[in-house]
Amino acid sequence: MKLALNTLVYEVGNKGPEESLRSAAKYGFKYIEYAGIRKGNPQTMTAAQKREAIRIVKDNDIHSTQMLLVATKDTAHPDKKKRDAVFDYMKTCAEFQMELGGRQLLVCWGGGLYELGVTPEQSWLYMLENVGRFADWCLDKNLFVGIELDPHVYFICNNTYKLAKAVEDIGLPNVYPNIDVGHLVITREEPEQLEKLKSRMIHVHLSETESFAHTNSILGTGAVPFRQYVDKCIELGIEENCAKLGEPCVAGIEMGSEASGGFVENPDFWVEESLKFLEKELPHVTR
């Protein structure tokens, strides 16, 4: 398993993709997770900005192992126009991920939010329809669509049971569950709970929490037992799953909270401190 850097910490720090990608190269990362939000949103980037991001990635032999589709709160919104707008955003992100040379895409926010005035059952169906049609659109492009478990009551996929059911209900071979270890701590799901997801696991997020709040803080400053979760993923065959698909097996450092609207004043410091911690906690997960 290799270590990746998630660019969200730079977006939350108001830095943008060019700086985040240069920092990834500076710290020796060969793998990144690209956050498609704020300055890094492919829908609002100029053609010149996209070309520069692609140039930095190619010149530094960086691999975009996942693109985070962060602007997906309305995936299951009752207003079809809003659902369609999310679908268009997801397609734009997928096209940019292909330009970056990557194949994995992640639908964030637990696949969507439970909206007021909509039953949980109907929200589930909206989520299945929208994520399902996106995964179907991605199928012949050899792209993989992940769903993120987000750990609070207003997210549709907010535990491993719902995550496994979403993958099963969509029923397409290119849909996979994203494993975020900080989220699992909040939902009080031990590493053993990953058994039900083992055949589809291909990506891990290393995020921190103080056990209740979704802090996405510097790794090692909270309550997450990173080694237990990562070792369990390896035991359950995540590396073999990735090898079968021709994908690198990575665990991405995810910091900065888009959910809370927080700000990171010095993203480089957060990266440096987290790397110091991981060198001791996960010495077998290398850049």
C-alpha positions in Angstrom: 0.0 0.0 0.0 1.2 3.5 -0.9 0.6 6.9 0.6 -1.4 9.6 -1.3 -2.0 13.2 -0.5 -5.5 14.5 -0.7 -5.5 18.1 -2.1 -8.6 19.1 0.0 -6.3 20.6 2.7 -5.0 23.1 0.2 -8.5 23.9 -1.1 -9.7 24.6 2.4 -6.5 26.7 2.8 -7.6 28.7 -0.2 -4.6 27.7 -2.2 -5.9 26.0 -5.3 -4.8 23.0 -7.4 -1.5 24.4 -8.8 -0.1 25.0 -5.4 -1.4 21.7 -4.0 0.1 19.7 -6.8 3.5 21.4 -6.5 3.4 20.7 -2.8 2.6 17.1 -3.4 5.7 16.9 -5.7 7.8 18.8 -3.1 7.0 16.3 -0.4 7.7 13.3 -2.6 4.2 12.1 -3.3 3.7 10.1 -6.4 0.0 9.6 -5.6 -2.7 12.2 -5.0 -6.5 12.4 -4.4 -7.8 15.5 -6.3 -10.5 17.5 -4.5 -12.9 18.8 -7.2 -14.1 21.8 -5.2 -13.5 25.5 -4.7 -10.5 26.6 -6.8 -10.1 23.0 -8.0 -13.6 22.6 -9.3 -13.3 21.4 -12.9 -16.6 23.2 -13.8 -15.2 26.6 -12.9 -11.4 26.2 -13.8 -10.3 27.9 -16.9 -8.8 25.8 -19.8 -5.4 27.3 -18.9 -5.7 26.3 -15.3 -6.6 22.8 -16.3 -3.6 22.6 -18.7 -1.3 23.8 -15.9 -2.6 21.2 -13.4 -2.2 18.4 -16.0 1.4 19.6 -16.8 2.4 19.6 -13.1 1.0 16.1 -12.7 2.7 14.7 -15.9 6.1 16.5 -15.3 6.3 15.1 -11.8 5.1 11.6 -12.6 2.2 12.1 -10.2 -0.8 9.7 -10.4 -4.3 10.9 -9.6 -5.7 7.9 -7.8 -9.0 9.4 -7.0 -11.1 12.5 -7.7 -13.4 13.7 -4.9 -16.7 14.8 -6.3 -17.3 17.2 -3.4 -20.1 19.3 -4.9 -22.6 16.4 -4.5 -24.8 17.5 -1.6 -27.8 17.5 -4.0 -27.3 14.0 -5.5 -30.7 12.9 -3.9 -32.5 16.3 -3.9 -36.2 16.1 -4.8 -35.8 18.8 -7.4 -34.8 17.0 -10.6 -33.0 20.1 -11.9 -30.7 20.0 -8.9 -30.1 16.3 -9.3 -29.3 16.8 -13.0 -26.9 19.6 -12.1 -25.0 17.2 -9.8 -24.9 14.7 -12.6 -23.4 17.2 -15.0 -20.8 18.2 -12.4 -19.9 14.5 -11.9 -19.4 14.0 -15.6 -17.2 17.1 -15.8 -15.1 15.8 -12.9 -14.8 12.4 -14.6 -13.6 14.0 -17.8 -10.9 16.0 -16.0 -9.9 12.9 -14.0 -9.3 11.1 -17.3 -7.2 14.0 -18.5 -5.1 13.7 -15.3 -4.7 10.1 -16.1 -6.9 8.7 -13.3 -9.8 6.2 -13.2 -11.3 6.5 -9.7 -14.1 8.9 -8.8 -15.7 9.4 -5.3 -19.3 10.6 -4.7 -18.9 12.4 -1.4 -21.5 13.5 1.3 -22.6 9.9 1.8 -24.0 9.8 -1.7 -26.3 12.7 -0.9 -28.3 14.2 1.9 -31.7 13.4 3.4 -33.8 16.5 2.5 -36.6 17.9 4.6 -40.0 16.8 3.4 -38.7 13.7 1.6 -38.9 10.2 3.1 -35.7 8.2 3.7 -37.0 5.6 1.3 -37.5 8.1 -1.5 -34.1 9.7 -0.8 -32.5 6.3 -1.1 -34.2 5.8 -4.5 -33.1 9.3 -5.7 -29.5 8.4 -4.7 -29.6 5.1 -6.4 -30.9 6.6 -9.6 -28.4 9.4 -9.8 -25.3 7.6 -8.7 -26.4 4.6 -10.8 -26.7 6.6 -14.0 -23.4 8.2 -13.4 -21.7 4.8 -12.8 -23.4 3.5 -16.0 -22.1 6.5 -17.9 -18.6 5.7 -16.5 -18.8 2.0 -17.3 -17.6 2.0 -20.9 -14.9 4.6 -20.0 -13.2 2.1 -17.6 -13.9 4.4 -14.7 -14.6 3.4 -11.1 -17.3 5.2 -9.0 -16.9 5.1 -5.2 -19.4 6.1 -2.6 -18.3 7.7 0.6 -19.6 6.8 4.0 -20.3 10.1 5.8 -20.8 9.7 9.6 -23.9 11.7 10.5 -27.6 11.2 10.4 -28.4 13.5 7.5 -26.1 11.6 5.1 -27.8 8.8 3.1 -24.9 6.3 3.4 -23.9 6.8 7.0 -22.7 3.4 8.1 -21.1 0.3 6.5 -24.4 -1.5 6.2 -25.9 1.3 4.0 -22.7 1.5 2.1 -22.7 -2.2 1.3 -26.4 -2.0 0.4 -25.9 0.9 -1.9 -23.2 -1.0 -3.8 -25.5 -4.0 -4.0 -28.6 -2.1 -5.0 -26.9 -0.1 -7.8 -25.6 -3.5 -9.0 -22.9 -2.3 -11.4 -19.3 -3.8 -11.4 -17.6 -0.4 -11.3 -19.1 0.8 -8.0 -17.1 0.5 -4.9 -17.2 1.5 -1.2 -14.7 4.1 0.0 -13.1 3.3 3.4 -12.6 6.4 5.5 -11.1 5.4 8.9 -11.9 8.6 10.7 -15.6 8.2 9.7 -15.6 4.7 11.0 -14.5 5.9 14.4 -17.3 8.3 14.5 -19.9 5.7 13.6 -18.3 3.3 16.2 -17.5 0.6 13.6 -14.5 -1.5 14.4 -12.2 -2.8 11.7 -14.1 -6.1 11.7 -17.1 -4.3 10.3 -15.2 -4.1 7.0 -15.6 -7.8 6.3 -18.9 -7.1 4.4 -17.0 -4.8 2.0 -13.8 -6.8 1.4 -14.5 -7.9 -2.1 -15.0 -4.3 -3.4 -12.4 -2.3 -1.3 -9.9 -0.4 -3.4 -9.3 2.9 -1.7 -8.7 4.2 1.9 -8.9 7.7 3.4 -6.7 8.5 6.4 -8.7 11.1 8.3 -8.6 12.2 11.9 -11.4 12.8 14.5 -11.6 13.5 18.2 -14.2 10.7 18.2 -17.4 12.7 17.8 -16.7 15.8 15.7 -15.8 15.4 12.0 -12.6 17.4 12.4 -10.3 16.2 9.5 -7.5 17.5 11.6 -3.7 16.8 11.6 -3.2 13.0 11.7 -2.1 11.8 15.2 -3.9 14.6 17.1 -7.1 12.7 17.7 -8.6 9.3 18.5 -8.2 7.2 15.3 -6.3 3.9 15.6 -5.0 4.1 12.0 -2.8 1.0 12.1 -5.8 -1.3 13.1 -7.9 -0.2 10.2 -5.2 -0.1 7.6 -3.9 -3.5 8.6 -7.4 -4.9 8.5 -7.9 -3.6 4.9 -4.6 -5.3 3.9 -5.7 -8.5 5.6 -9.0 -8.4 3.8 -7.3 -8.2 0.4 -7.4 -4.6 -0.7 -4.0 -4.8 -2.4 -5.2 -7.9 -4.4 -8.4 -6.1 -5.3 -6.5 -3.2 -6.7 -4.0 -5.4 -8.6 -6.9 -7.2 -10.4 -8.1 -3.8 -11.6 -4.7 -2.5 -12.5 -5.0 0.3 -9.9 -2.4 1.4 -7.3 -3.5 0.6 -3.7 -3.3 3.8 -1.8 -4.3 5.3 1.5 -4.8 9.1 1.2 -4.1 11.7 3.8 -7.4 13.6 4.0 -7.4 16.9 6.1 -9.4 20.0 6.1 -13.1 20.1 6.6 -15.3 21.2 3.7 -18.3 20.1 5.7 -17.7 22.6 8.5 -16.4 25.3 6.2 -13.2 25.5 8.2 -9.9 27.2 7.1 -6.4 25.8 7.2 -3.9 28.7 7.5 -0.8 26.6 6.7 -1.5 23.4 4.7 2.2 22.6 4.3 2.5 22.4 8.1 -0.5 20.0 8.4 1.1 17.8 5.8 4.5 17.8 7.5 3.1 17.0 10.9 1.0 14.2 9.5 3.9 12.7 7.7 6.0 12.7 10.9 3.2 10.8 12.6 2.6 8.3 9.8 6.3 7.4 9.6 5.9 6.0 13.1 2.3 4.7 12.9 2.3 3.2 9.4 6.0 2.7 8.4 4.9 0.1 5.8 2.7 2.6 3.9 5.2 4.6 1.9 5.2 7.4 -0.6 
